[in-house]
Amino acid sequence: MYCVDGDLLARQYKQHISGFEDWELRDTAEEYVLFPENIGPT
């Protein structure tokens, strides 16, 4: 509909827009897992 490549957009977001590469806790991120039962109502 918008002629946007979804895979490319996801990569661009992760690698550039989100700041993931510069995130201070990036090296320890795999140690944390989110489960729906651990998330309260917003």
Phi, psi and omega in degrees: 000314181258005180057043179246130176283110184299320179295316179296317179299317179297316178296316179298319180297311183295315188277335187233306190287320187285340184079016182303318182296331182263001184294127184298325184264015184304319182295333182259002186299328181290345180283344184252131180234133178260131175241146180305324182288347178267359183251124180278176179291150180266000000 
